[in-house]
């Protein structure tokens, strides 16, 4: 793989080689080489430091992606930024509402809404509560800024890994209309239109733009013929700008998005996804015959993509669905007031977001686990925010000062109706029999999965178990298989039980005061100092409604055999398994009537110090230190409501006193980051380089272990634990609290360059090498408690979805077509990625080999951009790769795996007009 990666990297670099050999074209008007935003050689202006600055003047690592680059790459949401920003990786998993962004290998894993994003998303200065909101259509965009490293001073929220800042096109007092229509494979239809201009002589200007998208799904359910991972969405945004006076301007923005889509399917992991999966789907794996028996289908029917997962054939439980509905809308008002001594900016915003989702959560034919599409499985956010910034200059311009404040009030509500399916009882009892011995006779349709006896011929499964676990002579209190057989019979009745409606609510309030100041301390030398104080409070409540009465009955009947009150010759692990399988993830009526209330409060100082030096006008050198922070919170998953080691196997007897919200809490994540960099802007090219080291303490990790979601802080230990953090025991691997160190280190180098060597040519190249890895000795929190055994593979390894090497490249050529007044467009971009693991527990079965993605676009247009016609392809070589692999639910110890695949090749044609 390394050889292939080097060859692919060389190919990316070779894209630019012909440019240096081109003869100079005849000079043309700037308009010939312009995009819709202005001249190609215009300086790039960003607001990464809270004020408008040229990109070359900003002493932090930031990508600025123009509207033209977004358009050429086909970027309609933030996922396509992967092709243009090598340090960024955006992926989606269980639903389109669950997006995860990583910068320099650091991000928030999974879809637990209790965790805030390590990479924050802002649109027009307004914080979006979770990264998945950025997977919506974006409409008309001026540019996107990707800020790398912790952002702990400016913007509305702290972000420990980085920030995506999206700036939409503002209203214009010059009338303009734009429209486009796209048709592509998978019956892809996309229609977008927008208009801007003045409203009479009122001093108002408007802009309105909208998008409608409809597309068939990439996956095909071989049982129903339904396609999954489709798109059916629309977006509209309206804006008003008002110049009240030369010193006072307002900008009002309102937007609405709705999506009604079936998403997201997963395929079973085969050796085509990772070699370590070899044999896991064979009939020799004892879990496979159990699945086939329970579903009562053939092997080929259950595993339609067994030979090639990239065929994307799936088999969904009949009657189950991935249907979901998402609504996202809000309004913001920005005021900019020139007070003479400074510029006052106010951004007031209110947003609402709600996502409802049905799922076939086991991702197979057997009906094991599901969420009904009835509106009870949802998450919603209502957020009000207010930001004030006052920025000005002093001491004859030698001090550029900024002070500000931020307030946010957020209401988070989630609901769950996760239930065992109609086949779960048969599956659980048959699975337990297979655990004892795969050769035991089973009858999935019979109580307890126990094959009935045939008098004089076959003693039945119960008879065999009685022989394996016999009653000794003079049994007394010692019993044989009878309690176990009774437990199997009870277990087999756990069908269509679980959550009826469980609710979590969280109210958070965030206050912050900040300042960010640039001092000119000598000719060419600037010192930037930023400081922020944040105080955050979260009030949590939960209540449960669950109809699984089997678990309490199992516990009452079998607990004596585990506590010594009664005895049996059946191993305690099997007795405990009977209880665990009935109470997976605490799906039990013992939760009924349980109301939990808790709160947490925290505060943190964050900030930055940057020394920059400009030896000549076109060169900037800088060195920086930043301290970043991401708030702690509550794990919004009932599986964490256990009272200590072993209680995941069976809940405590008295839930009123035993279920503890202390187990739901996780601490704030902090980071100390160091960076040195350089930026150079020449006449026809720009280049920037940065070297960085980031040390994360209390890193927040969310992991699905096949049964429950684990949210845990991860830290390092300065002492050698001697492998005790890797032995699979929850009782070993502790560290003295005063010896706890950062648990995650991200360090590496970044290089970015743009080149316009001749008229009509433009090239971009980016490279990120990032070693993002866990410490060699890990503990679970800053008090040094042992790491959860499910995470025993983490110490010393790279983080998930954190490739060491990423190279991106783009080339655009827009030559005139003779003297026709027309020009052509030839565009290609690529992303080369080295190997990485896609699972947060780093199981080898979740490894992803390195790969190369290529997009391309060719077109024709007139000089004035009045119209253009473009043919395009995304992932034109149909590269198959996995976004995230995960443990298929409830199938340990003979564990098999599933994976969410990235999109296949798509292609189509787009017609645009702008006048």
N, C-alpha and C positions, 0 to 999 in steps of 0.2 A: 504493500500500500504506500509506503514512503516513497518508492520510486515513482509510482503513478502521481503522487501528490507533487513531487518536484517537477515532473514533466508538465503537469497542469499549471503549476505556478509559472513556469517558464513561458507557457502558452499565453497566459494573461499578460506578462510583461511584453511579449512579442507583439501584442495588439498595437502598441504604441510605436514600434520600430519603423514602419513605413512612413510615419509622419515626418521623420527627420530627413527622408529622402525626397519629399515632395517639392516640386518647383513652386515658387511663390505664385499665388493666383493674382489676377488683376485686382487691384483694390476696388472695393465696392462700398456702397453706402452702409452705414452701421446697421440699417434696417435689414439688410440681407443676412446678417449673422445675429439677429436678435430673436429672443423669445418673447412671449406675451408680456413679460415683466420689464423688459428693457434691454439695453445693449449687453452683449455677452461679456464685454470687458468692463462692465460697471463694477465698482467696488461692492463687495458683499457686506451688508449691514445686518447686525444681529442685536438682540436685547438680552444676551446671556448674563449680563451684569446689571440688569435693571435699568439700563439706559442704552440708547442707540449708539453703537460703536461699529467701526469697521472690523471685520473678522481678524485682520492682521493685528489690530490693537488690543485684542482680548487675550490676556495671559492665562487662559485655561484651555483644556482640550475640548473642542466643540466641532461637530460637523454642521454645516449649513447646506441643506439640500434645497435647491431652487425648484420653482414650479415646473420649469422645463425638464429638469432631471426627473421629477416625479412623473410627469406626463410620459416621457420617453420610456421609463422603466415600467410603466403600467401600474403605478402605485395608487390604489384607491383607498387603502387603509394602511396602518402602520406596519403590517407584516412585510410589505414589499420594500421597506426601508433596509431590510437585511442585505439587499443587493448593493446598497449604496453606502452603508456604514459598517465597516468590518468589525467594529467592537460591539455591535448591537446584534442581538438575536431575539426575535419575537416569534412565539409559537402559540398555538391554541390546542386544547385537548378535549375534555369531556363535553363542552358545549361552546358555542361561539361567544358566550358571555365570559368564558374562562380564558383569558389571554395572559401570557406570562412574557415579560420582557427582561432580558439580561444584558448588562453592559460589563465588559471585561470579565465575563463569566459569572457575574453575580446577579441574582434575581430571586424573586419570591416564587417558590415551587408550589404547584397544585392549585386547587380551586376553592380553598377554604376562605370565605369572605371575612373571617376574623383577622386575617393577616393583611396588612397594608402592603403596597407594592414597594419593593426596593428601588424600582425605576418608576418615578412618578410621571404622569401624563397631564399636561396642561394644554388647553385649547383656548386661544385668545385670552390668556392670563388667568383662566379659571381651572382649578384643580378638578380632575375627574377621579372619582373615588377609587376605582380599580382599573388596572391596565386593560381589561377586556372591553371597556367602553371605547377605547381607541380602535377596536376592530370594526367600528361602524364606517360607513362611507364618510369621506371628509369634505366633499364638495370642492369649491374653488379655493385653492390654497396658494398663499404667497410664498411660503417657505416652511421648512421644518428644521428646527435646531435640536441636535442630539448632544447634550452636555454629559461628559464622561467624568466619573468620579463623584464623590459625595457632594450634595448641594445642601449645605446647612446654613446658609445665610439669607439668600434671596428666595423669591417665589413663595407661594402660599404654604407649601408643606415641605417638611424635611424629606430628603431622599438619600438613602445610604449608598446607593450604587450609581445613580445618574438620573437624567431627566430628559423627557421628550417634550419639546415645546413647539406646538403647532400654531401657526399664525395664518388665519384665513385672509382672503382678499377683502379689503375694506371698501365701503362705498366710494364712488368716484363722481365728481361733478361733471365729468365728460361722459355723455351717453355711450353705452356699449352693450352689445348683446352677444351671447355665445351659446352654442348648442353642439351636442355631439350624439351620435348613435353608433352602437357597437353590436355586432353579431358574431358569435363564435361557436366553437364546438360545445357539446353538452347543452345545445339549444340556449346558449348564453345571450341574453338581451340586456343591454345597458343603455339607458337614455338619460342624458343630463342636459340641463339648460340653465342659463342665468342672464340677468340683466342688471344694469346699474345706470345711474344718472341723477340729475337734479330733479327736485319736485318744484316746478315753477320757479318763482323768485322767493321762496320761503326760507332759503338758507339751508334747507334739508337736502340730503342726497340719500338715495336708497340703493340697496343691492339685495337681490333675491336669487337664490340658486337652489336647485333641486336635482335629485338623482333617483332613478328607479332601476332596480336590478332584479332579474329573474334568470335562474339557471338550474338545470337538472343536477342531480347529485352525482358524486364520483363513485359511490358505492351502490351495489345492486343486491337487494335481498332476494336470494334465489328461491325462497318459499313463496313470497307474496308478489314478487316483481317490482316492489316499491324501491325507488332510489332514495338514498340517504346522503346527507351533506350537501343538500341543495341550497339555493339562495332565493329568497323572495323578500325584498326589503325596499323601503323608500326613505328618503331623507329630504328635508326642506329646511332652509335657513334664510331668515329675513333680517336685514340690517337697516338702521337709520343712522345717518351722521348729521350732526347739527353744529354749525359754527356760530355760537351765540355772539361772539366778539372775536377780534383778532387774538385774544388771550385765553379764550375759553371754548373748548370743543367737547362734544358728547358723542358717544357711539353706543347705540342700543342694538343688542343681538338676541334673537330668539331662534331656537332650532327644535326640530322634532324628528325622531327616527323611530320606525317600527319595522320589526323583522318577524316573520312567521315562517320558520324553517325547521327541517328535520335534521338534527345534528346532535351528537357526532358519533359515528360508528367506529369500531376498532376491529382489527383482524387478529387472529391468533399468530403468535410469533413462531416462525419456522427458521431453519438454518439460513434461509435467504435474508432474514433480518439480522441474525447473529449466529455464528457457528456454534456457540454454546447451547443453542436450542435443539441441536441434533438429537433425535430420539424422543423428545418430550411429547410429541403428538403421536408416537407409535402406540400400538395396542399393548406393548410391554409395559407402558406406564399405567399403573393400576387405576388412576383416576379416569383414563379414557374409556375403558369399558363401562364404568359406572355412569358416565355422562350419556353414553349411547343407550344404555339400558333404561335410564330414567326418561330420556327424550323419546325412546322407542323409534329411532331413525337409524339409517345406515351411517357408516363412517364418512362416506363421501358427502352425504347430506349435511352432517354436522360440521364438517371442515371443508367448505367449498373452495377455499384458497390454500389448501394444504400444499399444493405444488408451487404456487406463486402468489404470495400475499398481495403483490402489486396488481393482480387482476381485480382486486377489491370486490370480490364476491363474498357476501356475508350471509348468515342465516340467523334471522331474528326470531325470537319466540313468538309464535302466532298470537296476535292480540296485543302485543306490546309495541311501543312506538318511541321514536326520538323527537317527536313533535315539540316545538318550543316557541314561545312568543316573548319578544323583548321590546320594551318601550323606553326611550331615553329622550328627555326633553328638558329645556331650561331657558333661562333668560339672564342676560347680564347687561350692566350699564357701566361704561367706562367714561370717566370725566378727566380731562387734562386741562389744568388751569395754570397759566403762567402768572405767578405772583410777583414777578420782578426779581426778587432775591432767590427764587427757586421755582421749580416746576412741581405742582401737586398732581398726583395721579390717584384716582379712586376707582376701584373695581368692585362692584356689588353684584352678587350672583345668587341665583337659586336654581337648583337642579333636582330632578326626580328621575329615578332609574328603577325599572322592575323587569326581572327575567323569570319566566316560568318554563319548566322543562320536564318532559317525560323521558324516561330512559328504560332500555332493556339492560340493566346494570351488570348482568353477568356476561353480556355480549355473545351469547350462544343460544342454541335451540332450547335446551332445558330451561324451564321457567324457575330460576333459582332466586333472583333478586330483581326488583324493578321499582321505578317511580311512576305512578300513574300520571297521565296528562290531564289533570283535573284542577290545576291551579294551586294545589297544596304544596308542591315542591317549588319554592320560589326564593328569590332574594330581592330586596328593594333597598334603595338609598334615597333619602331626602336630605339635601345639603344646602345650607345657607352659608355664604362666606362674604367677608368684607376685608379688602386690602387697601391700605393707604401707604403711599410713598411720596416723600418730599425730597427732591434732588436739586442740587445747585452747586455753585462754585464759590470759592473764597480765596483770599490772598493772591489776587491777580491771576486766578486760574490755576494756581499751584495745588489747590485742594479741590477735588471733585467729591462732594459729600452726598450721602444718601441716608435717610432715616425712614423707618416705616413701622407699621404694625399690621397684624393679621388676626382675624377671628373667624372660626368656623364652627358651626353646629351641625352635627350629622346624626340622623336617625337611621339605624341599620336594622332591618327586620328580615328574618329568614324563616322559612317553613320547610318541613320535611315530611314526606309520606313514604319513606323507604320501607318496603315490605318484602318479606320472603314470598317467593312465587308459589304457584300451585304444585310444583315438582320438588320444592325444597325438602319436605319431610322424607320423601323417598331417597333423594340425593344424599341427605345427611346420614340417614341410617345405613344406606348401602356403602357410603364412603367409609363409615366407621368399620363395617365388616371387612372392607377391602384393606383397611389399615391393619387389622388382625392377621389376615391372610388373604391375598388376592384370589386364592383358589376356593374360598368358602362359597358354597352355593348361595345365590342371591335371587330374590324375586322382587323387582322394583315395585310391582303393583300390590304386593302383599304387605300386611302390617309389619313394621319393623324391618322390611326388606328380607324377611325370613322365608326361605323356600319351605313349603309345607312338606310334612313327612308322607312317605308312601309305605303303608304298613308292610312289614316283612321285606322291604326293598331298600328304603332310604329313611334314615332317622329324622330328616329335616335339619335345617340350619340350627334350630333351637337345640335339637338333640346333639348335634356336633359340638355346639358351644358348651353344653352340659358335660360333654366328655373332655373338653379342653379345660373347663373350670369346674371340676366335680365337687360335690359335697363330700367331705371326709367322713369316715365312719364315726358314729357318735357325734354328729355335727354340732350339736349344741347351738351356740350363737353364730357359728361360722356357717355362711351360706355360699352356694356356688354361683351358677350363672343366672339364677332366677331374677335378681335385681337388675342385672344387665339387660336381660331379655325384656323385662318390663319397661326399662328405660328406652330401649329401641322402639318398642311399640308406641310409647308416648311421643318419642321424637318424630316418628313417621307421620304424625298428625299436625306438625308445624307447617301448615300450608296457608298461603294468603293471610299471613299475620304479620304484625309489626306496627309501624307508626300509622296512626290514623291522621293525626295532625300534631306535630311538635313544633314549637315556636321558640325562636331566640330573638331577643331584642337588645340592642346596644345603642346607647346615646353617648356621643362623645362631644366634648368641647375642647377646642384648641385655641389658646391665646399665644401670641408671639410678638416680641419687639425685636427689631433688628436694625443694624446699621452697616453700611458698606461704603468704604471711603478709599479714594485713590490719592495718595500724596506724591507730588513730584519732589523728591528729596534732593536731587541734583540733576544736572543736565543729562538726560537720557535715562535716569534712574527713577522708577516709580515703586512705591510701596503701597500695596493694597491690603487693607485690614477690614475684615468683616466679623461681626459678632451677632449672635441671635440667642435670645432666651425664649424657650418654649415651655409652656405648662399644658399638660393634657390630662383630662379626666374622662373615664369611661364607666358608665353605669350599665350593668348587665343584668338581664333577667331571662329566665327560661321556664317553660312549662311543657308538660308531656301528656300525650294521649296515645296509649299503645294497647293493642288487644291480644298480645302474645301471652296467654295465660299458661302455656305449656312450660315455659321456663321456670316460673315459681313452683309449679307442681313437680317438675323434675328435681329442682333443688331440694324441696322439702323431702322428697322420697329418697334421694341419693346422698344428700349431704352427710347423713350419719355414717355412711360407709367410707367417707373421707376423713371424718373427724375422730374415728375410733369408737363412736357410740355403737356401731355395729361392724361386723366384719364380713368380708367376702374374699374368695380366692381370685376374683377378677382383679387385674392390676388397677391401681388407683388412677393411672393415666387414662384408662378406658372409661372409668366412672366419671372422671373429670371431663373427658371428651363428650360424654352424653350431655352434661350440663352446658359445656361450652357451645356445642352445636345448636342447642335450643336457645342460647342467649347470645348469639354472635353479635358483637358490637353493642351489647346491652340492649338489644331489641327485645324488651320484656315489659309485661304489664306491671312489674314492680316500679316502673317509672311513673305510672299513672298517679295523678294528683301531686306529683313532685313539682314544687315551684321553687326556683332558685333565684337568689338575688345576691349580687356582689358588685363591688366597684374597685377601681384602681386609679391611682393618681401618680403622675410622674412629672418631672421637669428636667430640663437639660440645657446646658450651654453648648452651642455649636459655633463654628466659625472658621475663618480662613485667614492666612497670611501669605502674601505673594510678593516676591521681589522680582521686578522685571527691569530689563536693561535693553535699550535700543542703541547699539553702536552706530548704526546708520539708519536712515529713514525706513528702509525696506526690510530690516531684520529685527526681530524681537526675540530676546532670550528671557526665560523666567524660571523660577524655582518656587514651589508652593508647599504649604502644609494645610490640610483641612481636617476638621473633626466633624463627622456626620452622625446622624441618628435616625432611627426609625422606631416608632412607638411600639411598646408592648401591647398586649391585649388578651383576648379570650379565644380559646379554641372552640369554634362553634360546631362541635361534633360530640354527640353524647357518649361516644366510645371512650372519651377521656374522663368520664364521670366515675372512675373506679377509685377504690380506697387504698390501693397499694399493690405491691407485687402479688400476682396470682389472682387478683380480683377480676381481671379480664376474662378468666376462665369461668367464674360464676360471680354474679353480683353479691354484695353484702346483704345480709338478711334484713337489716333495718335501713332502708334507703333514706328515711328522713334524717338519720344521723350519719349514714355512711357515705352517701354520694356527696363529694366535696368539690366545690367550685375552685378550690385551690389547685386542683389538678388540671383545670382548664386554663389557668393563666400561664402566659409566657412573658419573658422580660424584654425590655427594649434592646434593639440591636444598635451597636455603635461601631464606628470605624475611624481609624486614624490613617490618613492618606498622605503620601509624599509624591511629588511629581517635579520633574524638570523637563523643560521643553524649549523648542525653537520654532519660529515661523518666519518664512521669507516670502516676499512677494516681488517677483520680477515683472518685466514688461509682458512676457507671454506665458508665465507659469507661476504657480505658488507651490510651496512645499512646507510641511509642518511635521515635526517629530516630537514624541513625548516618551519618557521613561517613567514608570510609576510603580509604587508599592502601596498596597492597601491592606490593613490589618483589621479584621472583623472580630469583635467580641460579642458573645451572646447571639451568634448568627442564628436566625430563625429558620428552621427547616421543617417542612411538612412532607410526610412520607406515608404512603399506603402500603401496609405490610401484608396485604391479601385478605385481611379481616377488618382492620380499623385504620383510621388516619392517626398518625402520630405527629404532634407538633412539639418540637423540642428545641431549646436553645443549645447551641454547640460551642464549646470552648476547648482550649488546649490545656495541657498540663506541662509545667516545666520539668517535672520529674519523669523518669522513665517508668511507665506502668507495666513494663515487662509483658506486653501482650494481653493484659487483663481487660483492656477495652475492646478486644477482638475475640474473646472466648465465648460469646453468646450467653453470658451470665449477667443477670441484672444486679447481682450482689457484689461483683468485683469491678475494679477499675476506678476506685475513688481517688480523689486528689485533695491535698490540703488547700483550703480556700485561699491562703496567701501565696499559693504556687500556681494559681490559675492564670492562663495567658490567652491571647487571641487564638481562636480555633480555626480561622480561615484566613489564608493569605492569597492575595491576587497581585501578581507582579509581572511586568513585561514591558514591551516597547510597542509604539504605534507610529506608523508612517503614512502620510497622505500627501498626494500631489495632484495638481491639475496642470494641463498643458494645452495651449492654443498656438501651435507652431506655425500655422498658416491660416489664411482665410478659409473659413468653412470647416475647420477641424477643431475638435475639442476632445481631450482625453482626461480620464481620471484614474487614479491608482491608489489603493489603500491596502495596508497590511497591519495586522495586529498579531503579535505573539504574546500570549498571556498564560502564565503558569498559575492557574487558580486552583488551589488545593487545600485540603484539610491538614491540620497539624499531625505529626506522627503519633501523638498521644492525646486522646480526646476524652472529655467529660461532658456531662449533660447540662450544667449550669455554672454560674459564677461562684457557687459554693463547693464545686468539685464533686457533685454526686455522679455516680456511674452513668455512662452512656446507655441508652436503650439498646438491648441486644439486637433489635432489628437493624441497627445502624453499625454493626460490627465490621462491615467492609470499608467504612469511611476513612479510618486513620491512614494518613499519608497518601491518599489517592486524590485525583482531580475531582472537582465538583461535577455534577451532572450538567449536560448541555453546555459544557465549557471546553470547546476545542482549543488546543494550544495555538494553532496557526489558522488564521483566516486571511485570505487575499481577495480583494475585490478589484475589478477593473471595468471601465466603460470607455467607449469610443463613439463619437458622433461626427458624421460628415454630411454637410448640407450644401452641396454644390449647386450653382445655377444650371439650368438645363438650356444651354445655348443662349439665345436672345429672346426666349419665349416669355420671359417674365416669371417663369416658374422655377422652383428649386426642388431638389430631391432630399430625402432624409434616409440615411443609413445609420442605424444605431445598434449597438450590442453591449450588454453588460454581463458580468459573470461574478460568481462567488465560489471560491475554492475553500473547502473546509477540511481540516484534518479529523482524525478519529476522535470520538467522545462517547461517553456513556449517557444514555437517555433516561435512566432511572435514578431517582434520588437516593435509593439505597445501594446503588452501584453494583448490582448483581451482574456478573459477566454476561448473562443471557440478554442484557439490555444494551450491549455495545452497538455502536453505529460506526461503520467504516467511513472513512473520508469520502467526499464526493464533490462534484462540480456541477453548479447550476448555471445555465446560460439563458438569457432573454434576448430577443432581437426584434427589431422594428424597421420596416422600410416604408417610405411614403413619398408623396408628391404634394406640393402646396404652392400657392401663389405668393408673390412678394409681400403683400399686405396682410398675410394670414387670414384673408377673407374665407378661404376654405383649405382643407387638407384631407387627403385620403391616405390611410395608413393600414398596412398589413402587419400583424404582430404575432409573436409567439412567446409564451411564458414556459420556462423549463423545456426548451425546445428539444432536448435530447431525452426527455421523459425519464429523468433520473429519479429513481425510487429511493426514499429514505424515510426513517421513522422520526417523528417529532418527539414522542414520549412512549416508552414501554413501561408496562406495569403488571403487577401480579394479578392474574385472573382471580376474581373473588372466590374465597372459601375453598380453594382447591389444594391447599397444603395438606400433608407434607409432599405429595406427588405433584409439586407446583408446576403449572403451565403459565404462559405469559401471553399478554395481548399488547397491541401497539396501535397508537394513533398515527396514521401515515400522513405525510405531507401531500400537497396537491400534485396531480399528474400533469402531463403536458396539456396546455390549453393554447388555442390559437383563434384568430378571428380578424375582422376588418372593422375599422373605425372611420367614420366620416365626421369632420369637424367644420364648424364655421364660427367666425368671430368678426364683428363689425360694429 
